[in-house]
Each structure stands twice: as C-alpha cells, then as structure tokens.
C-alpha cells in the first residue's frame, strides 16, 4: 500500500528492503520507476526491480542497510525529493562485503498515495 507522505514512503521502502519483503517494497514503488545503482545497474519497472533484488538477496546474507543525513530538498502536493547517505554490509560467498555513498530519491503522489519514482545511488561521501 502506498504511503501517506513521502517521508513515510522513504522509511517504509527502506524497512521493506532491510527485511527483504518484496511485496511491501513493490507496493511503494511506481510502476514506471527508474533506479540507478552505484555499481552501474539501471533498473526500470517493478519486474526488473524484483528480479535484481531477489538475485542479490540470494547472494548477500546478514544484510544490513542504513540511511542517514536525510535532507528533503523539495516537496509539493504531488512530488518530493530527498538526498541522504547510505551504508550497507553483509556476507557474500563467505566474505564480508560493504559499501555506501550518497543517494537521491524522488517521490510521486498517485491516486493511492506516495511512491518511489526514482532512486540514484552514488559511491562517495554523503550530503554536507
């Protein structure tokens, strides 16, 4: 179910990913969402998102993900944007793995509520 505010959508989407709840994550994602990940992957639409994340979840165990330093840089009645820092870690094929950087999420309000329309993750320092 889409969220009642962009802030709730951000929190709920992140929580769904951390607990690996694909159904909840997809409910908060726009049908035509476009996501750019720091490893160069581009994901367009819910089906592609589900496939990429499900494959990743099979490889990475003990997954942890956190967002910090959120700065809401724009918000209207129908769109919003936030920039933030992110960090992740886990175990892949027996080896500890981790990463992080900065990100932008763009939200759109549709008839049902707020959804993620775009996400762009980049390697590097977070917002200042």
Contact map, one row per residue, 1 for C-alpha under 8 A:
11100000000000000000000100110000000000000000000000000000000000000000000000000000000000000000000000000000000000011000000000000000
11110000100000000000000000110000000000000000000000000000000000000000000000000000000000000000000000000000000000011110000000000000
11111101100100000000000000010000000000000000000000000000000000000000000000000000000000000000000000000000000000001110000000000000
01111101100000000000000000000000000000000000000000000000000000000000000000000000000000000000000000000000000000001100000000000000
00111111100000000000000000000000000000000000000000000000000000000000000000000000000000000000000000000000000000001100000000000000
00111111110000000000000000000000000000000000000000000000000000000000000000000001000000000000000000000000001100000110000000000000
00001111111000000000000000000000000000000000000000000000000000000000000000000000000000000000000000000000000000000000000000000000
00111111111100000000000000000000000000000000000000000000000000000000000000000000000000000000000000000000000000000000000000000000
01111111111110000000000000010000000000000000000000000000000000000000000000000000000000000000000000000000000000000111000000000000
00000111111111000000000000000000000000000000000000000000000000000000000000000000000000000000000000000000000000000001000000000000
00000011111111100000000000000000000000000000000000000000000000000000000000000000000000000000000000000000000000000000000000000000
00100001111111110000000010010000000000000000000000000000000000000000000000000000000000000000000000000000000000000000000000000000
00000000111111111000000110010000000000000000000000000000000000000000000000000000000000000000000000000000000000000000000000000000
00000000011111111100000000000000000000000000000000000000000000000100000000000000000000000000000000000000000000000000000000000000
00000000001111111110000000000000000000000000000000000000000000000000000000000000000000000000000000000000000000000000000000000000
00000000000111111111110110000000000000000000000000000000000000000000000000000000000000000000000000000000000000000000000000000000
00000000000011111111110010000000000000000000000000000000000000000000000000000000000000000000000000000000000000000000000000000000
00000000000001111111100000000000000000000000000000000000000000111000000000000000000000000000000000000000000000000000000000000000
00000000000000111111100000000000000000000000000000000000000000000000000000000000000000000000000000000000000000000000000000000000
00000000000000011111110000000000000000000000000000000000100000000000000000000000000000000000000000000000000000000000000000000000
00000000000000011111111110000000000000000000000000000000000000000000000000000000000000000000000000000000000000000000000000000000
00000000000000011001111111000000000000000000000001000000000000000000000000000000000000000000000000000000000000000000000000000000
00000000000000000000111111100000000000000000000000000000000000000000000000000000000000000000000000000000000000000000000000000000
10000000000010010000111111110000000000000000000000000000000000000000000000000000000000000000000000000000000000000000000000000000
00000000000110011000111111111000000000000000000000000000000000000000000000000000000000000000000000000000000000000000000000000000
00000000000000000000011111111100000000000000010001000000000000000000000000000000000000000000000000000000000000000000000000000000
11000000000000000000001111111100000000000000000000000000000000000000000000000000000000000000000000000000000000000010000000000000
11100000100110000000000111111100000000000000000000000000000000000000000000000000000000000000000000000000000000000111000000000000
00000000000000000000000011111110100000000000010000000000000000000000000000000000000000000000000000000000000000000011100000000000
00000000000000000000000001111111100000000000110000000000000000000000000000000000000000000000000000000000000100000011100000000000
00000000000000000000000000001111100000000000110000000000000000000000000000000000000000000000000000000000000000000000000000000000
00000000000000000000000000000111110000000001110000000000000000000000000000000000000000000000000000000000000000000000100000000000
00000000000000000000000000001111111000000011110000000000000000000000000000000000000000000000000000000000000000000001110000000000
00000000000000000000000000000001111100000111100000000000000000000000000000000000000000000000000000000000000000000000111000000000
00000000000000000000000000000000111110000111000000000000000000000000000000000000000000000000000000000000000000000000011100000000
00000000000000000000000000000000011111011110000000000000000000000000000000000000000000000000000000000000000000000000001110000000
00000000000000000000000000000000001111111100000000000000000000000000000000000000000000000000000000000000000000000000001111000000
00000000000000000000000000000000000111111000000000000000000000000000000000000000000000000000000000000000000000000000000111100000
00000000000000000000000000000000000011111000000000000000000000000000000000000000000000000000000000000000000000000000000000000000
00000000000000000000000000000000000111111100000000000000000000000000000000000000000000000000000000000000000000000000000000000000
00000000000000000000000000000000000111111110000000000000000000000000000000000000000000000000000000000000000000000000000000000000
00000000000000000000000000000000011110011111000000000000000000000000000000000000000000000000000000000000000000000000000000000000
00000000000000000000000000000000111100001111100110010000000000000000000000000000000000000000000000000000000000000000000000000000
00000000000000000000000000000001111000000111110110000000000000000000000000000000000000000000000000000000000000000000000000000000
00000000000000000000000000000111110000000011111110000000000000000000000000000000000000000000000000000000000000000000000000000000
00000000000000000000000001001111100000000001111111000000000000000000000000000000000000000000000000000000000000000000000000000000
00000000000000000000000000000000000000000000111111100000000000000000000000000000000000000000000000000000000000000000000000000000
00000000000000000000000000000000000000000011111111110000000000000000000000000000000000000000000000000000000000000000000000000000
00000000000000000000000000000000000000000011111111111000000000000000000000000000000000000000000000000000000000000000000000000000
00000000000000000000010001000000000000000000011111111100000000000000000000000000000000000000000000000000000000000000000000000000
00000000000000000000000000000000000000000000001111111110000000000000000000000000000000000000000000000000000000000000000000000000
00000000000000000000000000000000000000000010000111111111000000000000000000000000000000000000000000000000000000000000000000000000
00000000000000000000000000000000000000000000000011111111100000000000000000000000000000000000000000000000000000000000000000000000
00000000000000000000000000000000000000000000000001111111110000000000000000000000000000000000000000000000000000000000000000000000
00000000000000000000000000000000000000000000000000111111111000000000000000000000000000000000000000000000000000000000000000000000
00000000000000000000000000000000000000000000000000011111111100000000000000000000000000000000000000000000000000000000000000000000
00000000000000000001000000000000000000000000000000001111111110000000000000000000000000000000000000000000000000000000000000000000
00000000000000000000000000000000000000000000000000000111111110000000000000000000000000000000000000000000000000000000000000000000
00000000000000000000000000000000000000000000000000000011111110000000000000000000000000000001100000000000000000000000000000000000
00000000000000000000000000000000000000000000000000000001111111100000000000000000000000000111100000000000000000000000000000000000
00000000000000000000000000000000000000000000000000000000111111100000000000000000000000000111000000000000000000000000000000000000
00000000000000000000000000000000000000000000000000000000000111110000000000000000000000001110000000000000000000000000000000000000
00000000000000000100000000000000000000000000000000000000000111111000000000000000000000011110000000000000000000000000000000000000
00000000000000000100000000000000000000000000000000000000000001111100000000000000000000011100000000000000000000000000000000000000
00000000000000000100000000000000000000000000000000000000000000111110000000000000000001111000000000000000000000000000000000000000
00000000000001000000000000000000000000000000000000000000000000011111000000000000000001110000000000000000000000000000000000000000
00000000000000000000000000000000000000000000000000000000000000001111110000000000000111100000000000000000000000000000000000000000
00000000000000000000000000000000000000000000000000000000000000000111110000000000000111000000000000000000000000000000000000000000
00000000000000000000000000000000000000000000000000000000000000000011111000000000001110000000000000000000000000000000000000000110
00000000000000000000000000000000000000000000000000000000000000000011111100000000011110000000000000000000000000000000000000000000
00000000000000000000000000000000000000000000000000000000000000000000111110000000011100000000000000000000000000000000000000000010
00000000000000000000000000000000000000000000000000000000000000000000011111100001111000000000000000000000000000000000000000000000
00000000000000000000000000000000000000000000000000000000000000000000001111100001111000000000000000000000000000000000000000000000
00000000000000000000000000000000000000000000000000000000000000000000000111110011110000000000000000000000000000000000000000000000
00000000000000000000000000000000000000000000000000000000000000000000000111111111100000000000000000000000000000000000000000000000
00000000000000000000000000000000000000000000000000000000000000000000000001111111000000000000000000000000000000000000000000000000
00000000000000000000000000000000000000000000000000000000000000000000000000111110000000000000000000000000000010000000000000000000
00000000000000000000000000000000000000000000000000000000000000000000000000111111000000000000000000000000000111000000000000000000
00000000000000000000000000000000000000000000000000000000000000000000000001111111100000000000000000000000011110000000000000000000
00000100000000000000000000000000000000000000000000000000000000000000000111110111110000000000000000000000011100000000000000000000
00000000000000000000000000000000000000000000000000000000000000000000000111100011111000000000000000000001111000000000000000000000
00000000000000000000000000000000000000000000000000000000000000000000011111000001111100000000000000000001110000000000000000000000
00000000000000000000000000000000000000000000000000000000000000000000111110000000111110000000000000000111100000000000000000000010
00000000000000000000000000000000000000000000000000000000000000000011111000000000011111000000000000000111000000000000000000000110
00000000000000000000000000000000000000000000000000000000000000000011110000000000001111100000000000011110000000000000000000001110
00000000000000000000000000000000000000000000000000000000000000001111000000000000000111110000000000011110000000000000000000000100
00000000000000000000000000000000000000000000000000000000000000001110000000000000000011111000000001111000000000000000000000000000
00000000000000000000000000000000000000000000000000000000000000111100000000000000000001111100000001110000000000000000000000000000
00000000000000000000000000000000000000000000000000000000000001111000000000000000000000111110000111100000000000000000000000000000
00000000000000000000000000000000000000000000000000000000000111110000000000000000000000011111000111000000000000000000000000000000
00000000000000000000000000000000000000000000000000000000000111100000000000000000000000001111111110000000000000000000000000000000
00000000000000000000000000000000000000000000000000000000001110000000000000000000000000000111111110000000000000000000000000000000
00000000000000000000000000000000000000000000000000000000001100000000000000000000000000000011111000000000000000000000000000000000
00000000000000000000000000000000000000000000000000000000000000000000000000000000000000000011111100000000000000000000000000000000
00000000000000000000000000000000000000000000000000000000000000000000000000000000000000000011111110000000000000000000000000000000
00000000000000000000000000000000000000000000000000000000000000000000000000000000000000001111011111000000000000000000000000000000
00000000000000000000000000000000000000000000000000000000000000000000000000000000000000001111001111100000000000000000000000000000
00000000000000000000000000000000000000000000000000000000000000000000000000000000000000111100000111110000000000000000000000000000
00000000000000000000000000000000000000000000000000000000000000000000000000000000000000111000000011111000000000000000000000100000
00000000000000000000000000000000000000000000000000000000000000000000000000000000000011110000000001111100000000000000000001110000
00000000000000000000000000000000000000000000000000000000000000000000000000000000000011100000000000111110000000000000000011111100
00000000000000000000000000000000000000000000000000000000000000000000000000000000001111000000000000011111000000000000000011111110
00000000000000000000000000000000000000000000000000000000000000000000000000000000001111000000000000001111100000000000001111000100
00000000000000000000000000000000000000000000000000000000000000000000000000000000111100000000000000000111110000000000011110000000
00000000000000000000000000000000000000000000000000000000000000000000000000000000111000000000000000000011111000000001111100000000
00000000000000000000000000000000000000000000000000000000000000000000000000000011110000000000000000000001111100000001111000000000
00000100000000000000000000000000000000000000000000000000000000000000000000000011100000000000000000000000111110000111110000000000
00000100000000000000000000000100000000000000000000000000000000000000000000000111000000000000000000000000011111000111100000000000
00000000000000000000000000000000000000000000000000000000000000000000000000001110000000000000000000000000001111111110000000000000
00000000000000000000000000000000000000000000000000000000000000000000000000000100000000000000000000000000000111111110000000000000
00000000000000000000000000000000000000000000000000000000000000000000000000000000000000000000000000000000000011111000000000000000
11000000000000000000000000000000000000000000000000000000000000000000000000000000000000000000000000000000000011111100000000000000
11111000000000000000000000000000000000000000000000000000000000000000000000000000000000000000000000000000000011111110000000000000
01111100100000000000000000010000000000000000000000000000000000000000000000000000000000000000000000000000001111011111000000000000
01100100100000000000000000111100000000000000000000000000000000000000000000000000000000000000000000000000001111001111100000000000
00000000110000000000000000011100100000000000000000000000000000000000000000000000000000000000000000000000111100000111111000000000
00000000000000000000000000001101110000000000000000000000000000000000000000000000000000000000000000000000111100000011111000000000
00000000000000000000000000000000111000000000000000000000000000000000000000000000000000000000000000000001111000000001111100000000
00000000000000000000000000000000011110000000000000000000000000000000000000000000000000000000000000000011110000000001111110000000
00000000000000000000000000000000001111000000000000000000000000000000000000000000000000000000000000000011100000000000011111000000
00000000000000000000000000000000000111000000000000000000000000000000000000000000000000000000000000001111000000000000001111100000
00000000000000000000000000000000000011000000000000000000000000000000000000000000000000000000000000011110000000000000000111110000
00000000000000000000000000000000000001000000000000000000000000000000000000000000000000000000000000111100000000000000000011111000
00000000000000000000000000000000000000000000000000000000000000000000000000000000000000000000000000011100000000000000000001111100
00000000000000000000000000000000000000000000000000000000000000000000000000000000000010000000000000001100000000000000000000111110
00000000000000000000000000000000000000000000000000000000000000000000100000000000000111000000000000001110000000000000000000011111
00000000000000000000000000000000000000000000000000000000000000000000101000000000001110000000000000000100000000000000000000001111
00000000000000000000000000000000000000000000000000000000000000000000000000000000000000000000000000000000000000000000000000000111
